[in-house]
Amino acid sequence: MTITIYSKPNCPFCVKSKALVKGLGLTYEEKMFGKDFNSPEELYEAVGKQVRTMPQVLIDGELIGGYNQLVEYFMEKGKVNFKGEKI
């Protein structure tokens, strides 16, 4: 499973997303705004869609979305509950 998290500095939901992935024992690659990409257009090109929030998470090249969508994704896999807590 290849996970990429597009994030920005001082973003609480970015921190929560990274903690959720790490808590499941998974690894991820982080792409930080201002370091790895510098404009919304670069983000749009990377994720394949115009998005307005951070983080944006891709799993195996598929856009999952932000933190809430990430929780839903792992809920469907039976790995977390609706609070994002490991089962």
Gaussian input, Z-matrix of N, CA and C with variables (Angstrom, degrees):
# hf/3-21g

backbone

0 1
 N
 C     1     B1
 C     2     B2     1     A1
 N     3     B3     2     A2     1     D1
 C     4     B4     3     A3     2     D2
 C     5     B5     4     A4     3     D3
 N     6     B6     5     A5     4     D4
 C     7     B7     6     A6     5     D5
 C     8     B8     7     A7     6     D6
 N     9     B9     8     A8     7     D7
 C    10    B10     9     A9     8     D8
 C    11    B11    10    A10     9     D9
 N    12    B12    11    A11    10    D10
 C    13    B13    12    A12    11    D11
 C    14    B14    13    A13    12    D12
 N    15    B15    14    A14    13    D13
 C    16    B16    15    A15    14    D14
 C    17    B17    16    A16    15    D15
 N    18    B18    17    A17    16    D16
 C    19    B19    18    A18    17    D17
 C    20    B20    19    A19    18    D18
 N    21    B21    20    A20    19    D19
 C    22    B22    21    A21    20    D20
 C    23    B23    22    A22    21    D21
 N    24    B24    23    A23    22    D22
 C    25    B25    24    A24    23    D23
 C    26    B26    25    A25    24    D24
 N    27    B27    26    A26    25    D25
 C    28    B28    27    A27    26    D26
 C    29    B29    28    A28    27    D27
 N    30    B30    29    A29    28    D28
 C    31    B31    30    A30    29    D29
 C    32    B32    31    A31    30    D30
 N    33    B33    32    A32    31    D31
 C    34    B34    33    A33    32    D32
 C    35    B35    34    A34    33    D33
 N    36    B36    35    A35    34    D34
 C    37    B37    36    A36    35    D35
 C    38    B38    37    A37    36    D36
 N    39    B39    38    A38    37    D37
 C    40    B40    39    A39    38    D38
 C    41    B41    40    A40    39    D39
 N    42    B42    41    A41    40    D40
 C    43    B43    42    A42    41    D41
 C    44    B44    43    A43    42    D42
 N    45    B45    44    A44    43    D43
 C    46    B46    45    A45    44    D44
 C    47    B47    46    A46    45    D45
 N    48    B48    47    A47    46    D46
 C    49    B49    48    A48    47    D47
 C    50    B50    49    A49    48    D48
 N    51    B51    50    A50    49    D49
 C    52    B52    51    A51    50    D50
 C    53    B53    52    A52    51    D51
 N    54    B54    53    A53    52    D52
 C    55    B55    54    A54    53    D53
 C    56    B56    55    A55    54    D54
 N    57    B57    56    A56    55    D55
 C    58    B58    57    A57    56    D56
 C    59    B59    58    A58    57    D57
 N    60    B60    59    A59    58    D58
 C    61    B61    60    A60    59    D59
 C    62    B62    61    A61    60    D60
 N    63    B63    62    A62    61    D61
 C    64    B64    63    A63    62    D62
 C    65    B65    64    A64    63    D63
 N    66    B66    65    A65    64    D64
 C    67    B67    66    A66    65    D65
 C    68    B68    67    A67    66    D66
 N    69    B69    68    A68    67    D67
 C    70    B70    69    A69    68    D68
 C    71    B71    70    A70    69    D69
 N    72    B72    71    A71    70    D70
 C    73    B73    72    A72    71    D71
 C    74    B74    73    A73    72    D72
 N    75    B75    74    A74    73    D73
 C    76    B76    75    A75    74    D74
 C    77    B77    76    A76    75    D75
 N    78    B78    77    A77    76    D76
 C    79    B79    78    A78    77    D77
 C    80    B80    79    A79    78    D78
 N    81    B81    80    A80    79    D79
 C    82    B82    81    A81    80    D80
 C    83    B83    82    A82    81    D81
 N    84    B84    83    A83    82    D82
 C    85    B85    84    A84    83    D83
 C    86    B86    85    A85    84    D84
 N    87    B87    86    A86    85    D85
 C    88    B88    87    A87    86    D86
 C    89    B89    88    A88    87    D87
 N    90    B90    89    A89    88    D88
 C    91    B91    90    A90    89    D89
 C    92    B92    91    A91    90    D90
 N    93    B93    92    A92    91    D91
 C    94    B94    93    A93    92    D92
 C    95    B95    94    A94    93    D93
 N    96    B96    95    A95    94    D94
 C    97    B97    96    A96    95    D95
 C    98    B98    97    A97    96    D96
 N    99    B99    98    A98    97    D97
 C   100   B100    99    A99    98    D98
 C   101   B101   100   A100    99    D99
 N   102   B102   101   A101   100   D100
 C   103   B103   102   A102   101   D101
 C   104   B104   103   A103   102   D102
 N   105   B105   104   A104   103   D103
 C   106   B106   105   A105   104   D104
 C   107   B107   106   A106   105   D105
 N   108   B108   107   A107   106   D106
 C   109   B109   108   A108   107   D107
 C   110   B110   109   A109   108   D108
 N   111   B111   110   A110   109   D109
 C   112   B112   111   A111   110   D110
 C   113   B113   112   A112   111   D111
 N   114   B114   113   A113   112   D112
 C   115   B115   114   A114   113   D113
 C   116   B116   115   A115   114   D114
 N   117   B117   116   A116   115   D115
 C   118   B118   117   A117   116   D116
 C   119   B119   118   A118   117   D117
 N   120   B120   119   A119   118   D118
 C   121   B121   120   A120   119   D119
 C   122   B122   121   A121   120   D120
 N   123   B123   122   A122   121   D121
 C   124   B124   123   A123   122   D122
 C   125   B125   124   A124   123   D123
 N   126   B126   125   A125   124   D124
 C   127   B127   126   A126   125   D125
 C   128   B128   127   A127   126   D126
 N   129   B129   128   A128   127   D127
 C   130   B130   129   A129   128   D128
 C   131   B131   130   A130   129   D129
 N   132   B132   131   A131   130   D130
 C   133   B133   132   A132   131   D131
 C   134   B134   133   A133   132   D132
 N   135   B135   134   A134   133   D133
 C   136   B136   135   A135   134   D134
 C   137   B137   136   A136   135   D135
 N   138   B138   137   A137   136   D136
 C   139   B139   138   A138   137   D137
 C   140   B140   139   A139   138   D138
 N   141   B141   140   A140   139   D139
 C   142   B142   141   A141   140   D140
 C   143   B143   142   A142   141   D141
 N   144   B144   143   A143   142   D142
 C   145   B145   144   A144   143   D143
 C   146   B146   145   A145   144   D144
 N   147   B147   146   A146   145   D145
 C   148   B148   147   A147   146   D146
 C   149   B149   148   A148   147   D147
 N   150   B150   149   A149   148   D148
 C   151   B151   150   A150   149   D149
 C   152   B152   151   A151   150   D150
 N   153   B153   152   A152   151   D151
 C   154   B154   153   A153   152   D152
 C   155   B155   154   A154   153   D153
 N   156   B156   155   A155   154   D154
 C   157   B157   156   A156   155   D155
 C   158   B158   157   A157   156   D156
 N   159   B159   158   A158   157   D157
 C   160   B160   159   A159   158   D158
 C   161   B161   160   A160   159   D159
 N   162   B162   161   A161   160   D160
 C   163   B163   162   A162   161   D161
 C   164   B164   163   A163   162   D162
 N   165   B165   164   A164   163   D163
 C   166   B166   165   A165   164   D164
 C   167   B167   166   A166   165   D165
 N   168   B168   167   A167   166   D166
 C   169   B169   168   A168   167   D167
 C   170   B170   169   A169   168   D168
 N   171   B171   170   A170   169   D169
 C   172   B172   171   A171   170   D170
 C   173   B173   172   A172   171   D171
 N   174   B174   173   A173   172   D172
 C   175   B175   174   A174   173   D173
 C   176   B176   175   A175   174   D174
 N   177   B177   176   A176   175   D175
 C   178   B178   177   A177   176   D176
 C   179   B179   178   A178   177   D177
 N   180   B180   179   A179   178   D178
 C   181   B181   180   A180   179   D179
 C   182   B182   181   A181   180   D180
 N   183   B183   182   A182   181   D181
 C   184   B184   183   A183   182   D182
 C   185   B185   184   A184   183   D183
 N   186   B186   185   A185   184   D184
 C   187   B187   186   A186   185   D185
 C   188   B188   187   A187   186   D186
 N   189   B189   188   A188   187   D187
 C   190   B190   189   A189   188   D188
 C   191   B191   190   A190   189   D189
 N   192   B192   191   A191   190   D190
 C   193   B193   192   A192   191   D191
 C   194   B194   193   A193   192   D192
 N   195   B195   194   A194   193   D193
 C   196   B196   195   A195   194   D194
 C   197   B197   196   A196   195   D195
 N   198   B198   197   A197   196   D196
 C   199   B199   198   A198   197   D197
 C   200   B200   199   A199   198   D198
 N   201   B201   200   A200   199   D199
 C   202   B202   201   A201   200   D200
 C   203   B203   202   A202   201   D201
 N   204   B204   203   A203   202   D202
 C   205   B205   204   A204   203   D203
 C   206   B206   205   A205   204   D204
 N   207   B207   206   A206   205   D205
 C   208   B208   207   A207   206   D206
 C   209   B209   208   A208   207   D207
 N   210   B210   209   A209   208   D208
 C   211   B211   210   A210   209   D209
 C   212   B212   211   A211   210   D210
 N   213   B213   212   A212   211   D211
 C   214   B214   213   A213   212   D212
 C   215   B215   214   A214   213   D213
 N   216   B216   215   A215   214   D214
 C   217   B217   216   A216   215   D215
 C   218   B218   217   A217   216   D216
 N   219   B219   218   A218   217   D217
 C   220   B220   219   A219   218   D218
 C   221   B221   220   A220   219   D219
 N   222   B222   221   A221   220   D220
 C   223   B223   222   A222   221   D221
 C   224   B224   223   A223   222   D222
 N   225   B225   224   A224   223   D223
 C   226   B226   225   A225   224   D224
 C   227   B227   226   A226   225   D225
 N   228   B228   227   A227   226   D226
 C   229   B229   228   A228   227   D227
 C   230   B230   229   A229   228   D228
 N   231   B231   230   A230   229   D229
 C   232   B232   231   A231   230   D230
 C   233   B233   232   A232   231   D231
 N   234   B234   233   A233   232   D232
 C   235   B235   234   A234   233   D233
 C   236   B236   235   A235   234   D234
 N   237   B237   236   A236   235   D235
 C   238   B238   237   A237   236   D236
 C   239   B239   238   A238   237   D237
 N   240   B240   239   A239   238   D238
 C   241   B241   240   A240   239   D239
 C   242   B242   241   A241   240   D240
 N   243   B243   242   A242   241   D241
 C   244   B244   243   A243   242   D242
 C   245   B245   244   A244   243   D243
 N   246   B246   245   A245   244   D244
 C   247   B247   246   A246   245   D245
 C   248   B248   247   A247   246   D246
 N   249   B249   248   A248   247   D247
 C   250   B250   249   A249   248   D248
 C   251   B251   250   A250   249   D249
 N   252   B252   251   A251   250   D250
 C   253   B253   252   A252   251   D251
 C   254   B254   253   A253   252   D252
 N   255   B255   254   A254   253   D253
 C   256   B256   255   A255   254   D254
 C   257   B257   256   A256   255   D255
 N   258   B258   257   A257   256   D256
 C   259   B259   258   A258   257   D257
 C   260   B260   259   A259   258   D258

   B1=1.4502
   B2=1.5311
   B3=1.3115
   B4=1.4602
   B5=1.5186
   B6=1.3262
   B7=1.4632
   B8=1.5279
   B9=1.3308
   B10=1.4545
   B11=1.5155
   B12=1.3406
   B13=1.4632
   B14=1.5234
   B15=1.3269
   B16=1.4710
   B17=1.5120
   B18=1.3266
   B19=1.4530
   B20=1.5240
   B21=1.3280
   B22=1.4586
   B23=1.5269
   B24=1.3232
   B25=1.4640
   B26=1.5345
   B27=1.3208
   B28=1.4726
   B29=1.5231
   B30=1.3072
   B31=1.4683
   B32=1.5291
   B33=1.3395
   B34=1.4700
   B35=1.5295
   B36=1.3254
   B37=1.4593
   B38=1.5244
   B39=1.3285
   B40=1.4666
   B41=1.5238
   B42=1.3287
   B43=1.4664
   B44=1.5260
   B45=1.3349
   B46=1.4662
   B47=1.5318
   B48=1.3227
   B49=1.4665
   B50=1.5202
   B51=1.3279
   B52=1.4681
   B53=1.5305
   B54=1.3386
   B55=1.4631
   B56=1.5338
   B57=1.3204
   B58=1.4601
   B59=1.5306
   B60=1.3096
   B61=1.4702
   B62=1.5266
   B63=1.3207
   B64=1.4680
   B65=1.5346
   B66=1.3320
   B67=1.4597
   B68=1.5241
   B69=1.3264
   B70=1.4611
   B71=1.5209
   B72=1.3310
   B73=1.4574
   B74=1.5164
   B75=1.3235
   B76=1.4620
   B77=1.5273
   B78=1.3020
   B79=1.4521
   B80=1.5205
   B81=1.3161
   B82=1.4545
   B83=1.5205
   B84=1.3245
   B85=1.4591
   B86=1.5230
   B87=1.3150
   B88=1.4601
   B89=1.5203
   B90=1.3249
   B91=1.4610
   B92=1.5286
   B93=1.3277
   B94=1.4627
   B95=1.5261
   B96=1.3414
   B97=1.4585
   B98=1.5271
   B99=1.3132
   B100=1.4590
   B101=1.5165
   B102=1.3243
   B103=1.4622
   B104=1.5285
   B105=1.3272
   B106=1.4622
   B107=1.5275
   B108=1.3208
   B109=1.4723
   B110=1.5258
   B111=1.3341
   B112=1.4613
   B113=1.5187
   B114=1.3082
   B115=1.4591
   B116=1.5273
   B117=1.3405
   B118=1.4681
   B119=1.5315
   B120=1.3167
   B121=1.4575
   B122=1.5242
   B123=1.3251
   B124=1.4689
   B125=1.5246
   B126=1.3341
   B127=1.4666
   B128=1.5240
   B129=1.3284
   B130=1.4632
   B131=1.5205
   B132=1.3202
   B133=1.4679
   B134=1.5317
   B135=1.3228
   B136=1.4640
   B137=1.5277
   B138=1.3383
   B139=1.4702
   B140=1.5270
   B141=1.3356
   B142=1.4517
   B143=1.5113
   B144=1.3392
   B145=1.4606
   B146=1.5222
   B147=1.3287
   B148=1.4613
   B149=1.5212
   B150=1.3080
   B151=1.4628
   B152=1.5243
   B153=1.3163
   B154=1.4624
   B155=1.5263
   B156=1.3200
   B157=1.4630
   B158=1.5174
   B159=1.3206
   B160=1.4515
   B161=1.5108
   B162=1.2923
   B163=1.4460
   B164=1.5270
   B165=1.3157
   B166=1.4555
   B167=1.5219
   B168=1.3235
   B169=1.4583
   B170=1.5232
   B171=1.3151
   B172=1.4630
   B173=1.5189
   B174=1.3244
   B175=1.4598
   B176=1.5226
   B177=1.3175
   B178=1.4636
   B179=1.5295
   B180=1.3371
   B181=1.4532
   B182=1.5166
   B183=1.3352
   B184=1.4674
   B185=1.5211
   B186=1.3382
   B187=1.4584
   B188=1.5231
   B189=1.3257
   B190=1.4587
   B191=1.5244
   B192=1.3276
   B193=1.4607
   B194=1.5095
   B195=1.3338
   B196=1.4572
   B197=1.5173
   B198=1.3381
   B199=1.4560
   B200=1.5281
   B201=1.3404
   B202=1.4677
   B203=1.5243
   B204=1.3104
   B205=1.4609
   B206=1.5298
   B207=1.3329
   B208=1.4599
   B209=1.5265
   B210=1.3296
   B211=1.4700
   B212=1.5253
   B213=1.3341
   B214=1.4644
   B215=1.5333
   B216=1.3225
   B217=1.4625
   B218=1.5280
   B219=1.3342
   B220=1.4605
   B221=1.5252
   B222=1.3390
   B223=1.4748
   B224=1.5250
   B225=1.3272
   B226=1.4645
   B227=1.5271
   B228=1.3254
   B229=1.4677
   B230=1.5269
   B231=1.3556
   B232=1.4559
   B233=1.5204
   B234=1.3286
   B235=1.4623
   B236=1.5286
   B237=1.3492
   B238=1.4600
   B239=1.5268
   B240=1.3498
   B241=1.4588
   B242=1.5312
   B243=1.3241
   B244=1.4507
   B245=1.5314
   B246=1.3192
   B247=1.4714
   B248=1.5147
   B249=1.3145
   B250=1.4535
   B251=1.5155
   B252=1.3535
   B253=1.4554
   B254=1.5290
   B255=1.3229
   B256=1.4626
   B257=1.5218
   B258=1.3272
   B259=1.4721
   B260=1.5138
   A1=108.15
   A2=116.49
   A3=122.11
   A4=108.68
   A5=116.47
   A6=121.59
   A7=108.90
   A8=115.49
   A9=121.51
   A10=107.69
   A11=115.64
   A12=120.69
   A13=108.22
   A14=115.37
   A15=121.98
   A16=106.58
   A17=116.23
   A18=120.20
   A19=110.77
   A20=113.97
   A21=120.45
   A22=108.02
   A23=117.05
   A24=120.36
   A25=111.36
   A26=115.49
   A27=123.58
   A28=113.30
   A29=116.59
   A30=122.23
   A31=108.36
   A32=117.69
   A33=119.14
   A34=113.80
   A35=118.22
   A36=119.81
   A37=111.50
   A38=116.83
   A39=120.40
   A40=109.41
   A41=115.36
   A42=120.98
   A43=109.81
   A44=117.36
   A45=121.08
   A46=111.41
   A47=116.96
   A48=120.49
   A49=111.01
   A50=116.10
   A51=120.13
   A52=110.44
   A53=117.16
   A54=120.95
   A55=110.92
   A56=117.14
   A57=120.94
   A58=110.57
   A59=116.12
   A60=120.41
   A61=110.24
   A62=115.49
   A63=120.44
   A64=110.63
   A65=117.51
   A66=122.58
   A67=112.94
   A68=116.10
   A69=120.64
   A70=111.67
   A71=116.08
   A72=120.19
   A73=113.08
   A74=116.73
   A75=121.45
   A76=109.61
   A77=115.77
   A78=120.46
   A79=108.72
   A80=115.14
   A81=120.82
   A82=109.26
   A83=113.88
   A84=120.88
   A85=105.90
   A86=116.22
   A87=120.60
   A88=109.94
   A89=115.44
   A90=122.63
   A91=105.90
   A92=116.45
   A93=122.09
   A94=111.28
   A95=115.62
   A96=121.18
   A97=109.14
   A98=116.09
   A99=121.44
   A100=113.34
   A101=115.73
   A102=120.27
   A103=110.37
   A104=116.43
   A105=121.71
   A106=113.07
   A107=116.02
   A108=121.43
   A109=107.17
   A110=115.77
   A111=119.57
   A112=115.61
   A113=117.78
   A114=118.34
   A115=109.84
   A116=115.46
   A117=118.49
   A118=111.79
   A119=116.83
   A120=120.11
   A121=111.58
   A122=116.93
   A123=120.45
   A124=110.49
   A125=116.30
   A126=120.61
   A127=109.88
   A128=117.33
   A129=121.23
   A130=110.38
   A131=115.62
   A132=120.22
   A133=110.82
   A134=116.51
   A135=120.81
   A136=112.50
   A137=117.05
   A138=119.52
   A139=112.55
   A140=117.13
   A141=120.41
   A142=115.39
   A143=116.62
   A144=119.99
   A145=108.51
   A146=116.70
   A147=118.94
   A148=108.45
   A149=115.91
   A150=122.37
   A151=108.52
   A152=116.38
   A153=120.08
   A154=113.72
   A155=117.02
   A156=119.48
   A157=111.00
   A158=114.13
   A159=121.96
   A160=106.73
   A161=118.43
   A162=128.38
   A163=110.81
   A164=115.23
   A165=122.61
   A166=105.63
   A167=115.75
   A168=121.55
   A169=109.76
   A170=115.07
   A171=121.72
   A172=108.20
   A173=116.09
   A174=121.42
   A175=107.04
   A176=114.89
   A177=122.01
   A178=111.48
   A179=115.39
   A180=121.43
   A181=115.36
   A182=117.72
   A183=121.96
   A184=109.45
   A185=116.85
   A186=121.15
   A187=109.57
   A188=116.05
   A189=122.07
   A190=109.16
   A191=116.41
   A192=121.86
   A193=110.43
   A194=115.72
   A195=122.09
   A196=112.62
   A197=114.99
   A198=120.72
   A199=112.07
   A200=117.52
   A201=119.77
   A202=111.63
   A203=117.04
   A204=120.45
   A205=110.96
   A206=116.34
   A207=120.62
   A208=110.41
   A209=116.61
   A210=120.56
   A211=109.88
   A212=117.14
   A213=120.79
   A214=111.35
   A215=116.36
   A216=121.04
   A217=110.45
   A218=116.95
   A219=119.87
   A220=112.02
   A221=117.82
   A222=120.03
   A223=109.70
   A224=115.51
   A225=119.80
   A226=112.04
   A227=116.32
   A228=121.37
   A229=111.77
   A230=116.55
   A231=120.93
   A232=114.06
   A233=116.81
   A234=120.15
   A235=113.52
   A236=117.81
   A237=121.44
   A238=109.33
   A239=115.42
   A240=119.73
   A241=108.85
   A242=117.14
   A243=120.17
   A244=113.24
   A245=117.61
   A246=121.83
   A247=112.79
   A248=116.54
   A249=120.30
   A250=112.93
   A251=115.97
   A252=120.78
   A253=109.79
   A254=115.58
   A255=121.21
   A256=110.35
   A257=115.05
   A258=120.82
   A259=109.40
   D1=124.25
   D2=178.47
   D3=-105.48
   D4=119.53
   D5=-177.63
   D6=-117.62
   D7=129.09
   D8=175.39
   D9=-122.66
   D10=128.97
   D11=179.17
   D12=-116.24
   D13=116.80
   D14=174.57
   D15=-89.34
   D16=121.70
   D17=-173.84
   D18=-136.36
   D19=176.03
   D20=175.72
   D21=-138.43
   D22=158.87
   D23=-179.35
   D24=-62.14
   D25=148.38
   D26=175.66
   D27=58.15
   D28=38.03
   D29=-178.29
   D30=-109.71
   D31=108.55
   D32=-177.42
   D33=-62.52
   D34=-35.90
   D35=179.83
   D36=-73.31
   D37=-26.81
   D38=173.78
   D39=-65.73
   D40=-44.71
   D41=178.77
   D42=-61.40
   D43=-44.26
   D44=-179.77
   D45=-63.92
   D46=-39.11
   D47=179.75
   D48=-64.52
   D49=-45.18
   D50=179.77
   D51=-64.67
   D52=-39.28
   D53=179.05
   D54=-66.46
   D55=-38.19
   D56=179.01
   D57=-62.82
   D58=-48.39
   D59=-179.55
   D60=-62.74
   D61=-46.75
   D62=-179.72
   D63=-63.25
   D64=-39.47
   D65=179.71
   D66=-63.83
   D67=-24.56
   D68=176.94
   D69=-87.11
   D70=3.42
   D71=178.61
   D72=77.98
   D73=18.83
   D74=-179.37
   D75=-101.81
   D76=159.02
   D77=176.52
   D78=-109.25
   D79=158.56
   D80=-179.36
   D81=-146.50
   D82=160.38
   D83=172.46
   D84=-107.03
   D85=130.54
   D86=179.15
   D87=-101.54
   D88=135.11
   D89=173.40
   D90=-116.67
   D91=113.92
   D92=-173.41
   D93=-99.44
   D94=131.34
   D95=175.24
   D96=-62.26
   D97=134.12
   D98=-178.81
   D99=91.89
   D100=-14.20
   D101=178.38
   D102=-119.93
   D103=-55.05
   D104=-177.55
   D105=-95.47
   D106=-22.81
   D107=173.74
   D108=-151.04
   D109=152.03
   D110=-170.55
   D111=-123.63
   D112=-3.34
   D113=-179.04
   D114=-142.85
   D115=156.04
   D116=175.69
   D117=-58.15
   D118=-33.99
   D119=-179.39
   D120=-62.45
   D121=-38.67
   D122=177.33
   D123=-64.13
   D124=-38.93
   D125=177.36
   D126=-65.61
   D127=-45.90
   D128=179.89
   D129=-56.91
   D130=-43.71
   D131=-179.57
   D132=-64.65
   D133=-39.70
   D134=-177.63
   D135=-69.24
   D136=-39.44
   D137=-176.47
   D138=-95.36
   D139=-12.48
   D140=176.06
   D141=83.41
   D142=16.63
   D143=-176.01
   D144=-162.64
   D145=150.38
   D146=175.15
   D147=-79.59
   D148=116.09
   D149=-179.91
   D150=-119.72
   D151=156.90
   D152=-176.10
   D153=-119.05
   D154=-5.30
   D155=-175.99
   D156=-125.75
   D157=163.58
   D158=174.65
   D159=-124.00
   D160=150.33
   D161=-0.16
   D162=-77.50
   D163=170.21
   D164=167.87
   D165=-126.40
   D166=125.47
   D167=-173.93
   D168=-114.14
   D169=131.33
   D170=173.29
   D171=-114.66
   D172=134.58
   D173=174.88
   D174=-122.42
   D175=121.60
   D176=-176.64
   D177=50.74
   D178=40.45
   D179=176.55
   D180=81.78
   D181=-3.58
   D182=-179.47
   D183=-98.94
   D184=130.61
   D185=178.53
   D186=-70.97
   D187=118.97
   D188=176.93
   D189=-90.07
   D190=-43.21
   D191=-179.44
   D192=122.53
   D193=-146.18
   D194=-177.66
   D195=-90.58
   D196=-162.47
   D197=-175.66
   D198=-59.15
   D199=-48.30
   D200=-177.45
   D201=-61.55
   D202=-40.17
   D203=178.31
   D204=-67.87
   D205=-32.48
   D206=176.96
   D207=-65.79
   D208=-42.82
   D209=176.10
   D210=-60.62
   D211=-45.58
   D212=178.90
   D213=-60.26
   D214=-41.65
   D215=179.18
   D216=-58.53
   D217=-48.70
   D218=-178.30
   D219=-74.76
   D220=-24.95
   D221=173.05
   D222=-63.40
   D223=-45.68
   D224=179.77
   D225=-62.03
   D226=-27.08
   D227=178.10
   D228=-85.44
   D229=-4.49
   D230=179.41
   D231=75.65
   D232=24.00
   D233=-176.78
   D234=-100.66
   D235=-24.52
   D236=179.89
   D237=-137.94
   D238=162.76
   D239=172.95
   D240=-91.32
   D241=-175.25
   D242=-175.26
   D243=-66.69
   D244=-14.83
   D245=175.75
   D246=-89.15
   D247=-2.82
   D248=-177.65
   D249=83.86
   D250=15.54
   D251=179.49
   D252=-90.47
   D253=135.97
   D254=-179.75
   D255=-58.77
   D256=136.78
   D257=179.14
   D258=-89.60

